[in-house]
Amino acid sequence: MKLDVQPDAGLAAQRGAELIADAAEAAIAARGSFSIAASGGTDPWEMYRRLAWLEPDWERMQVLQVDERVAPDGDPDRNLTHLLQSLPAAARLRVRPMPVTDPDLDDAAREYAAALPPSIDLVHLGIGRDGHTASLIPGDPVLEIKDRRVALTEPYEGHSRMTLTYPELARAGRLLWLITGEDKREPLSRLMAEDPAIPAGRVQGNYSVVVADQAAAASL
């Protein structure tokens, strides 16, 4: 796991955007397409705005979701709401939302998984103060799922969630973690130590880069 420390959150967002743009350019040159899965949280909003400035080839990209709260369309708690606000119009057409408003969520999760590419080129992840990533929540049965690419969690902070599972994260081409803020020092330290006591510490990947600001990385 490579650590890339930037002076502040804005430059961390810029670096994350550059890494996504570089990965997209390489994949499109090699295969004609690029898939990315986007996480929620506040950290990535600026990263996706800056990615738009770099003008990637959105028409050859597929934007998936890492996780989503079970809530109505347009709800401010939905990751999708903020993702769409952060992306330009051309990119919004390439977003494939998790179907969390379907009446049969288990069936919806299976359908979403079935339509995923064999491996997602790049998965963006963050980390919570409790060490969760995606919607892999401490103590949730979803942590032990080995036979599904997408699964549902128990209620957490008011919402059940749909999320990519550990096996799906492990098959991704690369993982890009974006972690900023002083309140992320402890979870970042535990992530870098691959501490299995937190969900983020159990994530395995083919290639992982952690982009952090100085505030989060000060203790490393």
N, C-alpha and C positions, 0 to 999 in steps of 0.2 A: 504494500500500500504506500503510494507516494504522497508526500505532504507538500503542498504549494501554499506558502504563507504570503498574503498580500497586506499592505499597510492598513487598509480600512475596508469596510463592507462594500463600498462602491467599486473599488479596484478588484475585490474578490468576485463581484458580480461580472465585471468586465472580463476577468480571466476565465471564469466559467463559460461565458458566452463565446470567447475565442476558442476554447477547447471543443465546444459543441460544433462551432462553424468548421473547425479543422476536421473533426471526425466526419461531419456531413459531406464535406468536399471530397474526402478520401473514399468514403463509401459510394458516393454517387459516381465518382470516376471509375471505381472498380466494378460496380454492379448496377449502377443506374438508379439506385434508391437508397434511402436512409430512414431508419426508424428510431425514434426517441420516445422514452416514457418519462413523463413529467410528474414530480411530486408536488404536494401542496405545501402550506406554510408560507410565511411572509418573505423569507430569504430569496426565493427564486423569482419573485415578480420583477425586480430590477434586472436580473440576469436575462430574462426573456425579452424585456424591452431593449436591452443592449444587443441581444442577438439579432433583433430586427434591424438594427443599424448596420450590421455586417452583411445584410442582404443575402442570406443563404437561398438556395434554390428550393423554395417551399413546395413547388409543384412535384418535386421528386421525394418529398419527405412525408412521413406518416407520424403524427403526434399522438401518442397514446397516453394513458394515465397510469401512474403507479398505484394510486389509491384514491378512494372517494368516499365521502360520507353519504349515507342513505338519507337524502333530503330532497325537497322539490327542486325542479329546474329554477335557476336564478337565485336560490337561497344564498345568503352571504356566507354561510358555513360551507358551501360546496367549493372544493378546489377548482372545479371547472369555471365557476363564476369569475374568479380572479385570474385564472390562466387566460381566458378569452379576453379579459380586459388588458392583459399584458402583451398580447400578440397582435400583429398587424392583420388587416383583413385577409390578405392572401394566406396567412398561416392558419387562421381560424377555420378555413375550408378544409384543412388537412387534419383537424383534430378528430379523434375517435373517442368520444366520451364513454366512460364506464356506465352501463345501463342500470343505474341505481334507482330509477323510478319504475322499473318493471314490477309487475305484481308477483312474479315468481323469481326471487333474487338468486336462488341456487341455480335455476336454469339459466338465468341471465349471465351469471358468472361463468358457467360452462360455455355459453355461446361466445362470450368475450374472449375466453381462453382459446377456443377453437379457431378464432380468426386472427390470433396473434401470429407474427412471423415466427419461423423456427427458433430464432433467437433475436432479441431486440438489440439493435446496434449499440445504443447508449441508454443507460438508465440513470436519471438524476435522482439523488437521494439527499435527504436532510437528516437531522437528528433532533429529538426532543430532549427536554431536560431530564426526563425519566429514562432516557436511553432508547426510546422506540425509534424506528425508522419505517418508512412507508406507513402502513397501519399494522405493523407487527408490534403488538402491544405487550408489555410485561404481563406474564401470567395467562395470556389468552390461548385457547386451544389452537388457534391458527398457527402458532409457532411450531407445532409438531406435524403439520401437514406436509407430506412428502409426495403425494400422488396427484396433486392439482396445481395448475399454473396460476389460477385465480381463485380466491376463497373469500368467505365472509367472516367478520369478527363478531364477537359479543359486543354489546353496547359499551362505548367508551366516551366519556365526556359528552353524553347526551345522544350519541349516534352510533349505530352499527356502521361498519365500513366494508367496502369491497377493496381487496388489495392483491397485488402480486405476492406470491409466496416465496419462501427461501429458494426452492428449486428453480423458479423462474428468474430470480435475481442472479443465481449462480450461472445460468446459461447465457446471460447477456454478454455482448462483445466487450463492453467496458462499463464501469460504474464511475459516475462523477458525483462526489459528495460536495455540497456547498454548505459551509458551517461558519456562522458569524455571530459575534456578540459575546460579551463577558460571561453571560449566563450559560454559555455552551462550553466553558473551559473543562469542567469535570467530564461531561459526556464525550467530548472530543478526545480527551486524554484516555478514557476507557476504550473508545473506538480504536485508537491507534495501538493500544495494547491488545486488541482483539479479545476483550474481556467477555467471556460467554455469559456472564451474569446479566448483561443487558442485551436486548434483542439486536441492536445494531452490531454488537461485537460478534454475533454469530453469522453475519452475512459473509458469504464466500463469493469471490468474483474472479474472472479471468484476468482482469486488469483494473485496478482501482486508483483513482486520484482523488485526494481530499484537498479542496481549495478552501482555505480558512483565512479569516482576517487576524490581525495581530491580537485583537482583544480576545478572541477565542483560543488562540494558540500560545498565549503568553506563558503558560506553565510547561510547555513542551521544550 
